[in-house]
Amino acid sequence: MTDAVVFDLDGVIVDSEPVWEEVRRAYVADRGGRWLPDTQRRLMGMSTGEWSTYLSTELGVDRSPEQVATEVVDEMARRYARGVPVIDDSVAVVRRLAGRWPLGLASSSPTRLIAAALAATGLTDVFRFTLSTEETARGKPAPDVYLAVAGRLGVDPARCVAVEDSSNGVRSAAAAGMRVVAVPHGGYPLDPDAERLATRVLSAVGELTDAVVEAI
């Protein structure tokens, strides 16, 4: 049933969602914008172009989307240079599954942050193909990035298992026709509709074994 496994990065391999929230929340506040109660949930899964436009046009940041993207990603790169927050057991899980299936990575992070995270975790050569939503027409929850990764792997999306943490990520992978293992972040629980789309929900990425993949 499964010919490949496609991982998300943020929230699955690296615990970067809280860092993204801290950086973007401070950026909005420092530039006269207004962070809304649902802002972080809306941003999760957006491409760089989408979230930078949202901060600029919807949250009142007095900077162009291009300036927003550059300045926020620069700050994230500085944070990563001080240390990438790797999720416990994630590297071991990825390596274990890579011994059984070809792996892809479908991430909303900018390409340079993907490269930094994979270098820090020693996983650069483990994934057959990696792709940022910077390189697709639409970010998550649209299926573009998952469809593109499956295509580059030469695998039918219906024969792929995706590993996601966010509601928009689950929606994206499901819309691509993949079976989804959801590993929600404790601070960002799945919306009910996204939880229903997941084939399996785990409490920690360390629970993701070959047997789990085989069973879904």
Secondary structure, DSSP 4 states (H G I P E B T S, - for coil): --SEEEE-SBTTTB--HHHHHHHHHHHHHHTT----TTHHHHHTT--HHHHHHHHHHTS--SS-HHHHHHHHHHHHHHHHHH---BPTTHHHHHHHHHTTS-EEEEESS-HHHHHHHHHHHT-TTT-SEEEEGGGSSS-TTSSHHHHHHHHHHT--GGGEEEEE-SHHHHHHHHHTT-EEEE--BTTBPPPHHHHHH-SEE-SSGGG--HHHHHH-
